[in-house]
Amino acid sequence: MNIPKSVWWLVIGMALNITGASFLWPLNTIYMKEELNKSLTIAGIVLLINSLGMVVGNLLGGVLFDKLGGYKTILIGTFTCLISTTLLNIFHGWPWYAVWLVLLGFGGGMIIPAIYAMAGAVWPNGGRQTFNAIYLAQNIGVALGAALGGFVAELSFNYIFIANLVMYVLFAIVAISQFNLEINAKVKRQDNIDLNNQENISRFISLLLVCVVFAICWIGYIQWETTIASFTQSIHISMSQYSVLWTINGIMILVAQPLIRPVIILLKGDLKKQIFVGILIFMSSFLVTSFAHQFSMFVIGMVILTFGEMFVWPAVPTIANQLAPKGKVGQYQGIVNSASTVGKALGPLFGGLLVDLFNMRMMFLTMIILLGVAIIILSLFAKSKAAKKIFKPSNKLE
């Protein structure tokens, strides 16, 4: 199945957007601690507020998509990001850095669900392939932005801010010129979900169950960027080696898709089972990494984690797209993105408390138990009326 040209432009736009964001996000804590002389606690609070800004942006972006359409929503988010990054280049001392960071999170939060919802609207028959393409674009952005960001930061943090702005300008050009797909991506509007409609209630409850699973997965996943990152430093694994782990992650996501395809075919396109397999792989990753004291073991843990990610991440927005009532695709994608953002916000705090109060082994054990809870919640979703009615396995791989 050939991906439509309009979806390709959404994929390119997503890659540019995430590349710009990824120049900055891995270095936020370092910049606030080393350059602004703020404590890790203050940095953590700022990142928490940044995540909350993203949640608000996710939800607002979803609602605006359903009311204004994807093009206008993405433009609002894009210009918010452009304003934020421009001001960040001019005023990046304290407290302005924190202010622009939160505003950047809000603007970026509006863009992501709108792109997902627009992709689903312009190619409704694309199924998993639609969201897998967007997911791959995100990971290209993460791998490219994080890798280049580390190199640029060694020259000067000011260049990071400039690079961030340049990428958003490029994204704005693509968005303005290629995202005006209102005629094709128009979704029948429905201002409010009819809560007297039993089917809509069932769909929404099913969505919330999926969101809880998604948030738990992110609470675990984000440990690799926080507590596990700190742990690697404590056992004298260099920053360059730690960066290699994320390079491996990005490269695998781009080239290892054929390796999981036989499993997806074996599961007959059942998205619930795909997420179940992914969570089991996540648990295996934490089990292996809990014994890691050498770089090679962290590499193995990351490889396992990445396979789990490849099963879970594209499946969740696909489920949201299929659960959404007419006129609520954007809102459902916004809720899903908010769930991931909540996981990203709570994960560092939760993991950090476990390490501070106990040790790394307790953090790994807790994450495995938490992912086990996610499997139980996933089983509740699988038994829901909406899931049974909408998600029917087929031999056709979407």
Secondary structure in CASP SS format (residue, H / E / C, confidence):
PFRMAT SS
TARGET T0000
AUTHOR 0000-0000-0000
METHOD secondary structure of the structure
MODEL  1
M C 1.00
N C 1.00
I C 1.00
P C 1.00
K H 1.00
S H 1.00
V H 1.00
W H 1.00
W H 1.00
L H 1.00
V H 1.00
I H 1.00
G H 1.00
M H 1.00
A H 1.00
L H 1.00
N H 1.00
I H 1.00
T H 1.00
G H 1.00
A H 1.00
S H 1.00
F H 1.00
L H 1.00
W H 1.00
P H 1.00
L H 1.00
N H 1.00
T H 1.00
I H 1.00
Y H 1.00
M H 1.00
K H 1.00
E H 1.00
E H 1.00
L C 1.00
N C 1.00
K C 1.00
S C 1.00
L H 1.00
T H 1.00
I H 1.00
A H 1.00
G H 1.00
I H 1.00
V H 1.00
L H 1.00
L H 1.00
I H 1.00
N H 1.00
S H 1.00
L H 1.00
G H 1.00
M H 1.00
V H 1.00
V H 1.00
G H 1.00
N H 1.00
L H 1.00
L H 1.00
G H 1.00
G H 1.00
V H 1.00
L H 1.00
F H 1.00
D H 1.00
K H 1.00
L H 1.00
G C 1.00
G H 1.00
Y H 1.00
K H 1.00
T H 1.00
I H 1.00
L H 1.00
I H 1.00
G H 1.00
T H 1.00
F H 1.00
T H 1.00
C H 1.00
L H 1.00
I H 1.00
S H 1.00
T H 1.00
T H 1.00
L H 1.00
L H 1.00
N H 1.00
I H 1.00
F C 1.00
H C 1.00
G C 1.00
W C 1.00
P C 1.00
W H 1.00
Y H 1.00
A H 1.00
V H 1.00
W H 1.00
L H 1.00
V H 1.00
L H 1.00
L H 1.00
G H 1.00
F H 1.00
G H 1.00
G H 1.00
G H 1.00
M H 1.00
I H 1.00
I H 1.00
P H 1.00
A H 1.00
I H 1.00
Y H 1.00
A H 1.00
M H 1.00
A H 1.00
G H 1.00
A H 1.00
V H 1.00
W C 1.00
P C 1.00
N C 1.00
G C 1.00
G C 1.00
R H 1.00
Q H 1.00
T H 1.00
F H 1.00
N H 1.00
A H 1.00
I H 1.00
Y H 1.00
L H 1.00
A H 1.00
Q H 1.00
N H 1.00
I H 1.00
G H 1.00
V H 1.00
A H 1.00
L H 1.00
G H 1.00
A H 1.00
A H 1.00
L H 1.00
G H 1.00
G H 1.00
F H 1.00
V H 1.00
A H 1.00
E H 1.00
L H 1.00
S C 1.00
F H 1.00
N H 1.00
Y H 1.00
I H 1.00
F H 1.00
I H 1.00
A H 1.00
N H 1.00
L H 1.00
V H 1.00
M H 1.00
Y H 1.00
V H 1.00
L H 1.00
F H 1.00
A H 1.00
I H 1.00
V H 1.00
A H 1.00
I H 1.00
S H 1.00
Q H 1.00
F C 1.00
N C 1.00
L C 1.00
E H 1.00
I H 1.00
N H 1.00
A H 1.00
K C 1.00
V C 1.00
K C 1.00
R C 1.00
Q C 1.00
D C 1.00
N C 1.00
I C 1.00
D C 1.00
L C 1.00
N C 1.00
N C 1.00
Q H 1.00
E H 1.00
N H 1.00
I H 1.00
S H 1.00
R H 1.00
F H 1.00
I H 1.00
S H 1.00
L H 1.00
L H 1.00
L H 1.00
V H 1.00
C H 1.00
V H 1.00
V H 1.00
F H 1.00
A H 1.00
I H 1.00
C H 1.00
W H 1.00
I H 1.00
G H 1.00
Y H 1.00
I H 1.00
Q H 1.00
W H 1.00
E H 1.00
T C 1.00
T H 1.00
I H 1.00
A H 1.00
S H 1.00
F H 1.00
T H 1.00
Q H 1.00
S H 1.00
I C 1.00
H C 1.00
I C 1.00
S C 1.00
M H 1.00
S H 1.00
Q H 1.00
Y H 1.00
S H 1.00
V H 1.00
L H 1.00
W H 1.00
T H 1.00
I H 1.00
N H 1.00
G H 1.00
I H 1.00
M H 1.00
I H 1.00
L H 1.00
V H 1.00
A C 1.00
Q H 1.00
P H 1.00
L H 1.00
I H 1.00
R H 1.00
P H 1.00
V H 1.00
I H 1.00
I H 1.00
L H 1.00
L C 1.00
K C 1.00
G C 1.00
D C 1.00
L H 1.00
K H 1.00
K H 1.00
Q H 1.00
I H 1.00
F H 1.00
V H 1.00
G H 1.00
I H 1.00
L H 1.00
I H 1.00
F H 1.00
M H 1.00
S H 1.00
S H 1.00
F H 1.00
L H 1.00
V H 1.00
T H 1.00
S C 1.00
F C 1.00
A C 1.00
H C 1.00
Q C 1.00
F H 1.00
S H 1.00
M H 1.00
F H 1.00
V H 1.00
I H 1.00
G H 1.00
M H 1.00
V H 1.00
I H 1.00
L H 1.00
T H 1.00
F H 1.00
G H 1.00
E H 1.00
M H 1.00
F H 1.00
V H 1.00
W C 1.00
P C 1.00
A H 1.00
V H 1.00
P H 1.00
T H 1.00
I H 1.00
A H 1.00
N H 1.00
Q H 1.00
L H 1.00
A C 1.00
P C 1.00
K C 1.00
G C 1.00
K C 1.00
V H 1.00
G H 1.00
Q H 1.00
Y H 1.00
Q H 1.00
G H 1.00
I H 1.00
V H 1.00
N H 1.00
S H 1.00
A H 1.00
S H 1.00
T H 1.00
V H 1.00
G H 1.00
K H 1.00
A H 1.00
L H 1.00
G H 1.00
P H 1.00
L H 1.00
F H 1.00
G H 1.00
G H 1.00
L H 1.00
L H 1.00
V H 1.00
D H 1.00
L H 1.00
F C 1.00
N C 1.00
M H 1.00
R H 1.00
M H 1.00
M H 1.00
F H 1.00
L H 1.00
T H 1.00
M H 1.00
I H 1.00
I H 1.00
L H 1.00
L H 1.00
G H 1.00
V H 1.00
A H 1.00
I H 1.00
I H 1.00
I H 1.00
L H 1.00
S H 1.00
L H 1.00
F H 1.00
A H 1.00
K H 1.00
S C 1.00
K H 1.00
A H 1.00
A H 1.00
K H 1.00
K H 1.00
I H 1.00
F C 1.00
K C 1.00
P C 1.00
S C 1.00
N C 1.00
K C 1.00
L C 1.00
E C 1.00
END
